[in-house]
Amino acid sequence: MSGVMEDEEARMRQKVWDSLPEGEVFFAPTEPERFFEGIKFDISPRQFGLRVRKHDMYCELGGPKHRYTSFFFIEVVKDAERIEDGRIEVIGPEIEDIAGKSLPFGFWVRYYGRYLTDDHLDLLTRWTYFALEQGEGWMLLNTRDTIWLRLHKKYAHKHDFKRLGQAMINLCKIQFPMVERADVKILIATEELGGSKLTKSIIDNVCAPYWERVDEHARRFSDEDVDTFYGCTICQTFAPTHVCVVAPDRPPYCGIITWMGAKVMCDLDPYGYIFEMPLGECIDPIGGEYTGVNEKIYEKSNRTYKRVVMYSSITYPQTNCGCFEAAIFYIPEVDGLGLVDRRYAGETPLGLTFSRLAGLISGGLQNHGYCGISFRTPRSKKFVRADGGWNRIVWMPKEFKEALTEFIPQEIYPRIATEEDCTDPLELRAFLKRVNHPVVQLWNNGEEPQPLKIPPPNTDWDPEEERKARERGIKLL
């Protein structure tokens, strides 16, 4: 995108920022020695991964009840004059006023630094999230416009939104001195303020264009352009053997960082939870398996996993933490793969909802046939390439499918079923035959699927069965 278009987008974002309803303004301390003055809640890695059940919930923000129409938007601002450092504006009710309520929301955080660029966005996002991920009593799931927060009632008396905003921007400042100025607007979107209609409008007109530009830049890199991948172990606080491989063609499940973002984070903090993964020898160019990656996986997974095939969800996929935005699953009745995302509340052809499926495959296990993914993952040229790519995808929710229209091959798009076509696996089999889906090529005489003998989690494939599985994927490419 040209600089002129970027400047125009920035002016548009400022216009929306200025047009939001007025709220209560608070100024956080800007002197480092006072950064956390007045904050009553603890911020500690021990809090990471907290899950707040409904019966323990003081309040809820975003999530499925509002069809994921909330947002956590972080912006790098080029003009210092646009930011009044330390300014926090809370639009809508405070925490003490929303006990027992579930509301859509938006956190809009802006950073300025003379040397800050969009390449630092992943790092800024990660450290801003720490105020919630490691803040006492908060549950944070997902990112961007699928964000979901809950506050535990045991800790609610320690919290208010203005101090949460203070923790967000000052945590980032103290971790990343390149940040010179920061401000934030916290929108708690009651019906009087416009509810989810207002937050959805901001997502569509402000957040989505910015995210798409950043993602498009990240997609310019491919695995073949680099000699090092990166690993992430931040989720080992609740999934002790989980290791995520971050490659140009494969973002992590959480969707928070990209390969470029991981590189920046590792360069700035080489002893942190992001680390280099030298590739070593390429064992499988189709599936994306490397000796160096396998060695690092084994080391960092507490010597639990020896192999990862990055572009397969069937044979030795990456382990699943629980933070994934969507998931791939094997459907034995048709020998095909389905996709489901967090926004979809209905049942899949497995007879499971997303939340039920996610619960079964989380925790750091290597679940052959089941793999968490980011919303960005299906946009990759190497998406489940070892399994047959898009020619192996047979079912996905309609809304998710429509969001990926430009990335799904034109010839396969109408042959992928949605919940409007069927959710029953036998009906799905009939649908695939009727539309002549490529997966039918794998069936015996095009009539009867021959399901793979998928091994249990954390076990190895029988070599002959693995060979069959790989041959099926190659056949569909």
C-alpha positions, 0 to 999 in steps of 0.5 A: 500500500502506498504511503498516501493510502496509509496516511488516508487510512490514518486520518480516517482512524483518527476521525472515528477515534474523535467521533466516539462518545465522550467518556471519563478521562483519566491520566496514568502516571508517565514517570517510570517510577510511578508506572504502576501507582494505584494498581491494586491487582497483581500482574504475574505469570502465575495468572497466565491461562486462567479460566473463569467458569460461569458460576465464578464470573463477575462480568463478561466482555465480548465472546460468543454471546455477542457473536464475537463483535468486540475488539482489541485493536492496537495501532502504531501511530506515526504522528506524535501529536495525535497522542496525549501520553497517558490519557485513558478514556473509559466510555460507558460503565465502570467495572463496579457497575456491570456485576453479572452483566455480559457486554460487547466492548472495544479496547483501542490502544495507540502507541507512538515511538520515533522508531516504531513500525508495524513490524513491532505490532506483534510485540506491542500486542503481546505485551499489552495483553499481559495486563489481562493475561497475567492480571489477577482474576482475568480470563482472556481468550482469542485476539482481535475481533474474537476477543473474550474476557471474563473477570473472576468475582473473587478479584473484582474489587481490585479492578477498574477500567482506568487502572486496567488501561494504565497497566496496559500501556505502562507494561508495554512501555517498561518492557519496550522503551521504544514506546514514547507515548501511548493512549487508550480508549476503553469502550463498554458498549451498552445498548445506550451507546450503540451496543454491538452495532457500534463495535461491529462498525468500528471493526469493519471500518477501522480494525479490519482494513488495518489488520488486512494491510499488516497481514498482507505484508506478512504474507510476502514472506515464504518459508523458502525466503528464510533459514530460521523459523521461531518457536513459542512456549508461552502457553506452557503455563497451562499446556506444559508440552506445547511448542508452537512453530512460527514460520512465514507460511504458518502463523501460530494458533493464537493469531497474535504474532507472525514470523516477522513479529517473532523475529523482532521479539527474539532479536529484542529478547533472545532469552524469552519464550520466543526462540530461534529454530534453525531448519536443519535438513528438510526431510519432507518439502511437501509436509514441512518437516525439518531435522532442526525443527524436530530437534528443537521441538523435542528439547522444548517439549520436555522431551515429549515430541520428536516429530512435527509435520507443519503442513499436516493436520493428520500425520504428526501435526503441531500440538494444541494449546487451547488458544486456537482461533479455529480447528481442523478435524478429520471426518472418517465417514468421508475421509476428508477434513472439516474446518470450524471457527470460534464464531460458529455455535452449531454442531460439526459433522463430528456431532461436536461444537467448537467449544467441545472439540477444543476442550477435547484436543487442548492441553498440549497433546499431539492429536493426529487428525485434529489441529488448531489453527489461526484465522490466518492459516487457511490463507497460506499457500501451504495450508494442510498441503501434506493432506491434499490442501483445499481439495481435502476440505469438505465442510466448514461453517458458511460464515467462515467459508465466506470470509475466506472466499478469495483464498479458497480455489474457485473450483473447490469453493462450491463443493465444500459443504456448510451447515446449510447443506448438512451436518450429518456425516452420511448426508455429507457423503451424499453431498460430496458425491453429488458435487463430485468433490475431489475427495471422492477420488480417495474412495473405493471405486468412488463409492465407499470411503476407506477411513484412515487408522489414526493412532491415539494422541501422543503415539506414533503412526504405523509406518505403513498407515502413515505411508497411505495417509501421505499418498492420499494427500499427494494424490489430491494435490 
